[in-house]
Amino acid sequence: AVVVALAASALVALTVMPALASFWLRAEGHAEEGGLIRRLKSVFSAMLGWCFAHRTAAVVATSLAALAAAVGYTRLGADFIPQLDEGSISIQFVRASSLDLASSMDLQKRTEILLSAKFPEVDHVFARIGTAEIASDPMGPNVADSYVKLKPRDTWRREGGSPINKARLVELMSELLERTVPGQTTMFSQPIQLRFNEIMAGSRADLSLKIFGDELSNMEAVAEQAVAVLRKIPGGGDVVFEASGLLPSVDIVPKRDQLVRRNLHAEELNDIVSTALGGARAGQLPASGRPMEVVVRLPGAESTSPSQIGDLPVSAEDGSGTMVALSKVADVKLVERPGVITREDARRRLAILINVRGRDTEGFVREAEAKLKSEVKPVGGVYWEFGGQFENLQRARERLTLVVPAALGLILLLIYAGFGSFRQAALVFTCVPLAAIGGVLALWLRGMPFTISAGIGFIA
């Protein structure tokens, strides 16, 4: 995208701009410098004269500034891209996997009423629960995306004589929801940021801890330890499990000896269970001039009851003509199984979603890696790695390690081609790395971490 943008700007500069200049610029007259430029030049001339008169002091001061910038760069921290204020808040609610749609809607209504009543900063709230009819991201009825539209900033409540900021508002919302609407976990983000994270990294959070292994029980044990550690680290605003959990499932296992005794086949049992649970077409009835399909199946409540399923009649094929219950020829039991089994690169994966607040992503990951290594004991071949924006940051840095030296080398060659002297080219080239001093200083004054966008700006 960056290459395309630069190529397009070069094309415009070579074609459109000369044509516009021929219409708008006058051929006669001469350019005059504005007052600001003249004042800046006078200040620069005075500083340049002082540097010529005190060359040693100028070199020492520049070297100290470069050293301070290098040290400051190591303490800035790093993010993949800077966060923009979208003016709205996105909240993802994750509830128990066994929750049905009606219960999830009830919790959602309570949450929306609470946010609108307790926060005058909120204009309106709307939500999407589960999977839409045309959806790019399937979710269960236990997962909801809420979008909170905020009022203009000057109408917000004040603390310490000034309006609260968005981070403080998110903190207050999180505390209130955790205290008054239990049974759900929350993740705060922004609408565009949430979708961007999902597209770029496959995770809705800024950061994710991906846990890999073979046995789900071992992975869950390690994940619980990791969550406890991550929640203690400063900056871990939202630390929640990716939507998972156990769901009830009816297991029907044929008894082979009983099938042989009654001359039955597993396929016959499968047809009976399929008809009872999924339904089968039994005929048609005329209704208002249109045929209505007649479907035979168990009622909804009974279709999940092992006892009702076990009472289904099965016709024995041993010549007796008797009917036996399904439970006589098969084991019918209710078990709990994982609602979602996620894999990545053919490996079973669990994920812990993390939204970092108030600090840089790289600093949080470094501290988290050290504490996880010392406090969490992996078992059964379980291991973990960080993903999300941190993974994108690592990849971008690897590319920059190739792009930056190549760009600087090309700049040096262009300077050499212009001067014809390597000594003069090297002298001019020293201004290139020194120019980063101002960039590092600007980031430090704004309290911003280093980002890939800032790195590209340094190169430009």
C-alpha positions as CSV (number, residue, x, y, z in Angstrom):
1,A,0.0,0.0,0.0
2,V,2.9,2.4,0.9
3,V,4.6,1.6,-2.4
4,V,1.4,2.2,-4.4
5,A,0.8,5.5,-2.6
6,L,4.4,6.7,-3.3
7,A,4.2,5.6,-7.0
8,A,0.9,7.4,-7.4
9,S,2.2,10.6,-5.8
10,A,5.3,10.5,-8.1
11,L,3.0,10.1,-11.2
12,V,0.9,13.0,-10.1
13,A,4.0,15.1,-9.5
14,L,5.3,14.4,-13.0
15,T,2.1,14.8,-14.9
16,V,-0.7,16.7,-13.2
17,M,1.3,19.3,-11.3
18,P,3.2,20.7,-14.3
19,A,-0.1,21.1,-16.1
20,L,-1.7,22.9,-13.1
21,A,1.4,25.1,-12.7
22,S,1.1,26.3,-16.4
23,F,-2.4,27.6,-15.6
24,W,-2.0,29.0,-12.1
25,L,1.6,30.4,-12.0
26,R,2.5,33.6,-13.7
27,A,5.5,33.7,-15.9
28,E,6.5,37.2,-14.9
29,G,7.6,38.4,-11.5
30,H,9.9,36.9,-9.0
31,A,9.3,34.8,-5.8
32,E,9.4,36.7,-2.5
33,E,10.2,35.1,0.8
34,G,7.6,35.5,3.5
35,G,8.3,37.1,6.9
36,L,8.4,33.8,8.7
37,I,11.0,32.4,6.3
38,R,13.2,35.5,6.6
39,R,13.0,35.3,10.4
40,L,13.9,31.5,10.4
41,K,16.8,32.2,8.1
42,S,18.1,34.9,10.3
43,V,18.0,32.6,13.4
44,F,19.6,29.8,11.4
45,S,22.4,32.1,10.2
46,A,23.1,33.2,13.7
47,M,23.2,29.6,14.9
48,L,25.4,28.5,12.0
49,G,27.9,31.3,12.8
50,W,28.0,30.2,16.4
51,C,28.7,26.6,15.3
52,F,31.6,27.7,13.1
53,A,33.0,29.8,15.9
54,H,32.7,26.9,18.4
55,R,33.2,23.8,16.4
56,T,34.2,21.5,19.2
57,A,31.2,22.5,21.4
58,A,28.9,22.0,18.4
59,V,30.2,18.5,17.7
60,V,30.1,17.5,21.4
61,A,26.5,18.9,21.8
62,T,25.4,17.0,18.6
63,S,27.0,13.8,19.8
64,L,25.3,14.1,23.2
65,A,22.0,14.8,21.5
66,A,22.4,11.7,19.3
67,L,23.4,9.6,22.3
68,A,20.4,10.8,24.3
69,A,18.1,10.1,21.3
70,A,19.5,6.6,21.0
71,V,18.9,5.9,24.8
72,G,15.5,7.5,24.6
73,Y,14.5,5.3,21.7
74,T,15.1,2.2,23.7
75,R,12.8,3.5,26.4
76,L,9.9,4.6,24.1
77,G,8.4,1.2,23.8
78,A,6.8,0.0,20.6
79,D,3.4,-0.6,19.0
80,F,2.5,-1.8,15.6
81,I,0.4,1.3,14.6
82,P,-0.8,4.3,16.6
83,Q,-4.3,4.2,17.9
84,L,-6.8,6.7,16.6
85,D,-9.8,8.0,18.6
86,E,-12.9,6.9,16.6
87,G,-15.3,8.7,18.8
88,S,-17.2,5.5,19.7
89,I,-16.6,2.4,21.9
90,S,-17.1,-1.2,20.9
91,I,-17.7,-3.7,23.7
92,Q,-17.7,-7.5,23.1
93,F,-19.5,-9.5,25.7
94,V,-18.7,-13.2,26.1
95,R,-21.1,-15.3,28.2
96,A,-21.3,-18.9,29.2
97,S,-21.4,-21.2,26.2
98,S,-24.5,-23.0,27.5
99,L,-26.5,-19.7,27.5
100,D,-29.5,-19.7,25.1
101,L,-30.5,-16.7,23.0
102,A,-33.3,-15.5,25.3
103,S,-31.0,-15.4,28.3
104,S,-28.3,-13.7,26.3
105,M,-30.8,-11.0,25.1
106,D,-32.0,-10.5,28.7
107,L,-28.4,-9.8,29.8
108,Q,-27.8,-7.6,26.9
109,K,-30.9,-5.4,27.6
110,R,-29.9,-5.0,31.2
111,T,-26.4,-4.0,30.1
112,E,-27.6,-1.4,27.6
113,I,-30.2,0.1,30.0
114,L,-27.4,0.4,32.6
115,L,-24.9,2.1,30.3
116,S,-27.5,4.6,29.0
117,A,-28.8,5.4,32.5
118,K,-25.4,5.7,34.4
119,F,-23.3,7.5,31.8
120,P,-24.4,10.8,30.4
121,E,-21.6,10.6,27.9
122,V,-23.5,7.9,26.0
123,D,-25.7,8.9,23.2
124,H,-27.1,5.5,22.3
125,V,-26.2,1.8,22.4
126,F,-27.0,-1.0,19.9
127,A,-25.8,-4.5,19.7
128,R,-25.6,-7.6,17.5
129,I,-25.9,-11.0,19.2
130,G,-24.8,-14.2,17.6
131,T,-24.3,-14.8,13.9
132,A,-26.1,-12.6,11.4
133,E,-27.9,-14.0,8.3
134,I,-25.0,-12.9,6.1
135,A,-22.0,-12.9,8.4
136,S,-18.2,-12.9,7.9
137,D,-17.5,-13.8,11.6
138,P,-19.8,-16.6,13.0
139,M,-20.5,-16.2,16.7
140,G,-22.7,-18.2,19.1
141,P,-25.7,-16.7,20.9
142,N,-23.5,-16.3,24.0
143,V,-21.4,-13.6,22.2
144,A,-22.6,-10.0,21.6
145,D,-21.0,-7.0,20.0
146,S,-22.2,-3.7,21.4
147,Y,-21.5,-0.3,19.9
148,V,-21.6,2.7,22.1
149,K,-22.1,6.1,20.4
150,L,-20.7,8.9,22.5
151,K,-21.9,12.5,22.8
152,P,-19.6,15.5,22.0
153,R,-16.6,15.6,24.4
154,D,-17.6,19.0,25.9
155,T,-20.7,17.4,27.5
156,W,-18.8,14.7,29.4
157,R,-18.5,14.7,33.2
158,R,-15.6,16.6,34.7
159,E,-12.9,15.3,37.1
160,G,-10.4,17.7,38.6
161,G,-11.9,20.6,36.6
162,S,-11.5,19.1,33.2
163,P,-13.6,16.6,31.2
164,I,-12.6,12.9,31.7
165,N,-10.8,11.2,28.8
166,K,-11.9,8.2,26.9
167,A,-9.6,5.8,28.8
168,R,-11.2,6.9,32.1
169,L,-14.7,6.4,30.7
170,V,-13.8,2.9,29.6
171,E,-12.4,2.2,33.1
172,L,-15.6,3.4,34.8
173,M,-17.8,1.3,32.4
174,S,-15.8,-1.8,33.0
175,E,-16.0,-1.4,36.8
176,L,-19.7,-0.8,36.7
177,L,-20.5,-3.8,34.4
178,E,-18.3,-6.1,36.4
179,R,-20.0,-5.1,39.6
180,T,-23.7,-5.0,38.6
181,V,-24.1,-7.4,35.6
182,P,-22.2,-10.6,36.5
183,G,-22.0,-13.7,34.3
184,Q,-20.2,-12.1,31.4
185,T,-16.8,-10.9,30.5
186,T,-16.1,-7.7,28.6
187,M,-13.6,-6.5,26.1
188,F,-13.4,-2.8,25.2
189,S,-12.2,-1.6,21.8
190,Q,-13.3,0.7,19.0
191,P,-15.4,-0.4,16.0
192,I,-12.8,0.0,13.2
193,Q,-9.9,-1.0,15.5
194,L,-11.8,-4.2,16.4
195,R,-12.4,-5.2,12.7
196,F,-8.8,-4.2,11.8
197,N,-7.4,-6.5,14.5
198,E,-9.6,-9.3,13.3
199,I,-8.6,-9.0,9.7
200,M,-4.9,-8.5,10.3
201,A,-4.3,-11.0,13.1
202,G,-7.4,-13.1,13.4
203,S,-8.1,-11.8,16.9
204,R,-10.4,-9.0,18.0
205,A,-8.0,-7.9,20.7
206,D,-4.8,-6.0,20.4
207,L,-2.9,-8.9,21.7
208,S,-3.4,-12.6,22.1
209,L,-1.6,-15.4,24.0
210,K,-2.0,-18.5,21.8
211,I,-1.7,-21.8,23.8
212,F,-0.9,-24.9,21.7
213,G,-1.1,-28.6,22.8
214,D,-2.7,-32.0,22.2
215,E,-4.8,-32.5,25.4
216,L,-7.5,-29.9,26.0
217,S,-7.4,-30.4,29.8
218,N,-3.7,-29.6,29.9
219,M,-4.2,-26.6,27.7
220,E,-7.0,-25.3,29.9
221,A,-4.9,-25.8,33.1
222,V,-2.0,-23.8,31.6
223,A,-4.5,-21.1,30.3
224,E,-6.0,-20.6,33.7
225,Q,-2.5,-20.1,35.2
226,A,-1.6,-17.7,32.4
227,V,-4.8,-15.6,32.9
228,A,-4.0,-15.2,36.6
229,V,-0.5,-14.0,35.8
230,L,-1.5,-11.6,33.0
231,R,-4.2,-9.9,35.1
232,K,-1.6,-8.8,37.6
233,I,0.6,-7.1,35.0
234,P,0.1,-3.3,34.7
235,G,-1.5,-2.4,31.4
236,G,-3.5,-5.6,31.0
237,G,-6.9,-3.9,30.7
238,D,-9.0,-6.8,29.4
239,V,-7.7,-10.3,29.8
240,V,-10.4,-12.9,28.8
241,F,-10.6,-16.3,27.2
242,E,-11.6,-16.5,23.6
243,A,-15.3,-17.7,23.4
244,S,-15.2,-21.4,24.3
245,G,-16.5,-23.7,27.0
246,L,-18.4,-27.0,27.2
247,L,-21.7,-27.7,25.7
248,P,-24.1,-30.7,26.5
249,S,-24.1,-33.4,23.9
250,V,-26.1,-36.7,23.6
251,D,-23.9,-39.7,22.9
252,I,-25.5,-42.8,21.4
253,V,-23.1,-45.8,21.3
254,P,-24.6,-49.1,19.8
255,K,-24.2,-52.3,21.9
256,R,-22.7,-54.6,19.3
257,D,-23.7,-57.8,21.1
258,Q,-27.3,-56.7,21.4
259,L,-27.5,-55.7,17.7
260,V,-26.2,-59.1,16.7
261,R,-28.7,-60.9,19.0
262,R,-31.7,-59.0,17.5
263,N,-30.3,-59.0,13.9
264,L,-30.1,-55.2,13.8
265,H,-27.7,-53.0,12.0
266,A,-26.2,-49.7,13.2
267,E,-27.6,-48.0,10.1
268,E,-31.1,-48.8,11.3
269,L,-30.4,-47.1,14.7
270,N,-29.0,-44.1,12.9
271,D,-32.2,-43.8,10.8
272,I,-34.4,-43.9,13.9
273,V,-32.3,-41.3,15.8
274,S,-32.1,-39.1,12.7
275,T,-35.9,-39.2,12.3
276,A,-36.5,-38.4,16.0
277,L,-34.0,-35.6,16.3
278,G,-33.7,-34.1,12.8
279,G,-37.2,-35.0,11.6
280,A,-38.4,-36.9,8.5
281,R,-41.0,-36.1,5.9
282,A,-44.2,-38.1,6.5
283,G,-46.6,-36.7,3.9
284,Q,-48.6,-33.6,3.0
285,L,-51.8,-32.0,4.1
286,P,-53.8,-29.5,2.0
287,A,-54.0,-26.1,3.8
288,S,-55.6,-23.0,2.1
289,G,-55.0,-24.5,-1.3
290,R,-51.4,-25.1,-0.7
291,P,-49.8,-28.4,0.5
292,M,-48.2,-28.4,3.9
293,E,-45.4,-30.7,4.7
294,V,-45.9,-33.2,7.6
295,V,-42.7,-33.8,9.5
296,V,-42.3,-36.4,12.3
297,R,-39.8,-35.7,15.1
298,L,-39.5,-35.4,18.9
299,P,-40.6,-32.1,20.5
300,G,-37.7,-29.6,21.2
301,A,-37.4,-30.2,24.9
302,E,-37.5,-34.0,24.6
303,S,-34.9,-34.1,21.8
304,T,-32.1,-33.3,24.3
305,S,-33.3,-35.7,27.0
306,P,-31.3,-39.0,27.1
307,S,-34.3,-40.8,28.8
308,Q,-36.7,-39.7,26.1
309,I,-34.3,-40.7,23.3
310,G,-33.6,-44.0,25.1
311,D,-37.3,-44.8,25.0
312,L,-37.5,-44.6,21.2
313,P,-39.0,-47.9,19.8
314,V,-36.8,-50.1,17.7
315,S,-38.3,-53.0,15.7
316,A,-36.3,-56.2,16.3
317,E,-35.5,-58.2,13.2
318,D,-35.1,-61.6,15.0
319,G,-38.5,-62.8,13.8
320,S,-40.3,-62.2,17.0
321,G,-41.9,-58.9,15.8
322,T,-41.4,-57.3,19.1
323,M,-40.3,-53.7,19.8
324,V,-37.5,-52.8,22.1
325,A,-36.3,-49.5,23.5
326,L,-33.3,-47.9,22.0
327,S,-31.6,-48.0,25.4
328,K,-31.7,-51.8,25.2
329,V,-29.5,-51.9,22.1
330,A,-27.4,-48.7,22.6
331,D,-25.9,-46.6,25.5
332,V,-27.6,-43.2,25.6
333,K,-26.0,-40.6,27.8
334,L,-25.5,-36.9,28.2
335,V,-21.9,-35.7,28.1
336,E,-20.2,-32.3,27.9
337,R,-17.9,-31.6,25.0
338,P,-16.0,-28.5,23.9
339,G,-18.3,-26.1,22.1
340,V,-15.4,-24.8,19.9
341,I,-12.2,-26.6,18.9
342,T,-9.9,-24.1,17.2
343,R,-6.8,-25.1,15.3
344,E,-4.0,-23.1,13.8
345,D,-1.4,-24.7,11.4
346,A,-3.0,-28.1,12.2
347,R,-2.4,-27.6,15.9
348,R,-5.1,-27.4,18.6
349,R,-5.2,-23.9,20.0
350,L,-6.7,-21.9,22.9
351,A,-6.4,-18.1,23.0
352,I,-6.4,-15.5,25.7
353,L,-7.4,-12.1,24.4
354,I,-5.7,-9.0,25.8
355,N,-6.4,-5.4,25.3
356,V,-3.4,-3.3,26.5
357,R,-4.2,0.0,28.1
358,G,-1.9,2.8,29.2
359,R,1.4,1.3,28.0
360,D,3.1,0.0,24.8
361,T,2.5,-3.5,23.5
362,E,6.1,-4.5,23.3
363,G,6.8,-3.5,26.9
364,F,3.8,-5.5,28.1
365,V,4.8,-8.6,26.1
366,R,8.4,-8.5,27.4
367,E,7.2,-8.3,31.0
368,A,4.5,-11.0,30.4
369,E,7.0,-13.4,28.8
370,A,9.3,-13.1,31.8
371,K,6.5,-13.7,34.3
372,L,4.9,-16.5,32.4
373,K,8.2,-18.3,32.1
374,S,8.8,-18.1,35.8
375,E,5.3,-18.7,37.2
376,V,3.5,-21.0,34.7
377,K,4.6,-24.6,34.4
378,P,3.6,-26.1,31.0
379,V,2.5,-29.8,31.1
380,G,2.0,-32.4,28.5
381,G,3.8,-30.6,25.7
382,V,1.8,-27.4,26.0
383,Y,3.5,-24.3,24.8
384,W,2.5,-20.7,24.0
385,E,3.3,-17.7,21.9
386,F,2.1,-14.1,21.5
387,G,0.1,-13.1,18.5
388,G,-2.0,-10.2,17.4
389,Q,-0.5,-6.7,16.9
390,F,2.8,-7.9,18.5
391,E,3.2,-10.5,15.8
392,N,2.6,-7.9,13.2
393,L,5.1,-5.6,14.9
394,Q,7.8,-8.3,14.8
395,R,7.2,-9.0,11.1
396,A,7.3,-5.3,10.2
397,R,10.5,-4.9,12.1
398,E,12.1,-7.8,10.2
399,R,11.2,-6.1,7.0
400,L,12.5,-2.7,8.2
401,T,15.8,-4.3,9.0
402,L,16.1,-4.9,5.2
403,V,14.4,-1.8,3.9
404,V,16.2,0.8,6.1
405,P,19.8,-0.2,5.2
406,A,18.8,-0.4,1.5
407,A,17.2,3.0,1.6
408,L,20.1,4.6,3.4
409,G,22.5,3.0,0.9
410,L,20.6,4.4,-2.0
411,I,20.6,7.9,-0.4
412,L,24.4,7.7,0.0
413,L,24.8,6.7,-3.6
414,L,22.6,9.6,-4.8
415,I,24.6,12.0,-2.7
416,Y,27.9,10.6,-4.1
417,A,26.6,10.9,-7.6
418,G,25.8,14.5,-7.0
419,F,29.1,15.5,-5.4
420,G,31.5,13.1,-7.1
421,S,33.4,12.9,-3.8
422,F,32.9,10.2,-1.2
423,R,34.2,12.4,1.5
424,Q,31.7,15.2,0.8
425,A,28.9,12.6,0.4
426,A,29.7,11.0,3.8
427,L,29.8,14.5,5.3
428,V,26.3,15.3,4.0
429,F,25.1,11.8,4.8
430,T,25.7,12.4,8.5
431,C,22.7,14.6,8.5
432,V,20.4,11.6,7.7
433,P,20.7,9.7,11.0
434,L,21.0,12.9,13.0
435,A,17.6,13.9,11.6
436,A,16.0,11.1,13.7
437,I,16.9,13.1,16.9
438,G,14.0,15.4,16.3
439,G,11.6,12.5,15.6
440,V,12.5,10.7,18.9
441,L,12.2,14.0,20.8
442,A,8.7,14.6,19.3
443,L,7.6,11.1,20.3
444,W,8.9,11.5,23.8
445,L,7.2,14.9,24.2
446,R,3.9,13.5,23.1
447,G,4.3,10.4,25.3
448,M,3.9,8.1,22.3
449,P,5.7,4.8,21.7
450,F,7.6,4.0,18.5
451,T,5.3,2.7,15.8
452,I,5.9,1.4,12.2
453,S,4.3,4.6,11.0
454,A,6.9,6.6,12.9
455,G,9.6,4.4,11.5
456,I,8.5,5.1,7.9
457,G,8.3,8.8,8.7
458,F,11.9,8.7,9.9
459,I,13.0,7.1,6.6
460,A,11.0,9.7,4.6
